[in-house]
Amino acid sequence: MGALLGILGFGVGASLGIGAVGAVSGGLRPLLRGAVKAGIAVTETVQSVAASACETIAETAAEARQEMHPAEQEARRPKAPRTRRRPEQTQRIEIATE
């Protein structure tokens, strides 16, 4: 009999708990939404700062490599293909006047 009362008590308590959460959650939803918005804003700011820092570090590392091994960096730099220049051909146009 005690087990049956325990099960009934659990069921009634769960029902009341679900009802209470539903009633309170209506008021907490705007607060939760604001917290999520703040979290997203913080995440975007941190990502932007991290990307900027990463770019700065990469540029500094490239400059340091250039200073340490200038000849090696010149060899790696792609060179523009050479084009053959054709000798300019001039055409003479004569206009007949009468």
C-alpha positions as CSV (number, residue, x, y, z in Angstrom):
1,M,0.0,0.0,0.0
2,G,2.9,2.3,0.7
3,A,4.3,1.7,-2.7
4,L,1.0,2.6,-4.3
5,L,0.8,5.8,-2.4
6,G,4.4,6.6,-3.4
7,I,3.6,6.0,-7.1
8,L,0.5,8.2,-6.8
9,G,2.4,10.9,-5.0
10,F,5.1,10.8,-7.7
11,G,2.5,11.1,-10.4
12,V,0.7,14.0,-8.7
13,G,4.0,15.7,-8.0
14,A,5.2,15.3,-11.5
15,S,1.9,16.7,-12.9
16,L,2.1,19.7,-10.6
17,G,5.8,20.2,-11.5
18,I,5.1,20.2,-15.2
19,G,2.2,22.7,-14.7
20,A,4.4,25.0,-12.6
21,V,7.3,24.8,-15.1
22,G,4.9,25.7,-17.9
23,A,3.5,28.7,-16.0
24,V,6.9,30.0,-15.0
25,S,8.6,29.3,-18.3
26,G,6.3,31.8,-20.0
27,G,7.8,34.5,-17.8
28,L,11.4,33.1,-18.1
29,R,11.4,32.8,-21.9
30,P,12.3,36.5,-22.5
31,L,15.0,36.3,-19.9
32,L,16.4,33.1,-21.5
33,R,16.2,34.6,-25.0
34,G,18.1,37.6,-23.8
35,A,20.8,35.4,-22.3
36,V,21.1,33.4,-25.5
37,K,21.4,36.7,-27.5
38,A,24.2,37.9,-25.2
39,G,26.0,34.6,-25.6
40,I,25.8,34.8,-29.4
41,A,27.1,38.4,-29.3
42,V,30.0,37.4,-27.1
43,T,30.8,34.5,-29.3
44,E,30.8,36.7,-32.4
45,T,33.1,39.2,-30.8
46,V,35.5,36.6,-29.6
47,Q,35.7,35.1,-33.0
48,S,36.4,38.4,-34.6
49,V,39.1,39.3,-32.1
50,A,40.7,35.8,-32.6
51,A,40.6,36.1,-36.4
52,S,42.3,39.5,-36.2
53,A,45.0,38.2,-33.8
54,C,45.6,35.2,-36.0
55,E,46.0,37.4,-39.1
56,T,48.5,39.6,-37.2
57,I,50.5,36.7,-36.0
58,A,50.6,35.2,-39.5
59,E,51.8,38.5,-41.0
60,T,54.5,38.9,-38.3
61,A,55.7,35.3,-38.9
62,A,55.9,35.9,-42.6
63,E,57.9,39.1,-42.1
64,A,60.3,37.3,-39.7
65,R,60.8,34.5,-42.2
66,Q,61.6,37.0,-44.9
67,E,64.2,38.7,-42.7
68,M,65.8,35.4,-41.7
69,H,65.9,33.9,-45.2
70,P,65.5,36.6,-47.9
71,A,67.1,34.6,-50.7
72,E,64.9,31.6,-50.0
73,Q,61.7,33.7,-50.1
74,E,62.7,35.3,-53.4
75,A,63.1,31.8,-54.9
76,R,59.6,30.9,-53.8
77,R,58.0,34.0,-55.2
78,P,56.2,33.2,-58.5
79,K,57.7,35.1,-61.4
80,A,55.6,36.7,-64.1
81,P,55.9,34.8,-67.4
82,R,58.0,36.5,-70.0
83,T,56.3,37.4,-73.2
84,R,58.0,37.9,-76.5
85,R,57.5,41.3,-78.0
86,R,57.0,41.3,-81.7
87,P,58.7,44.0,-83.6
88,E,56.2,46.7,-84.3
89,Q,55.1,46.7,-87.9
90,T,54.1,50.0,-89.2
91,Q,51.8,50.3,-92.1
92,R,51.9,53.2,-94.4
93,I,48.5,54.5,-95.6
94,E,48.4,56.7,-98.5
95,I,45.5,58.9,-99.3
96,A,45.0,59.8,-102.8
97,T,43.9,63.4,-103.4
98,E,42.8,64.6,-106.7
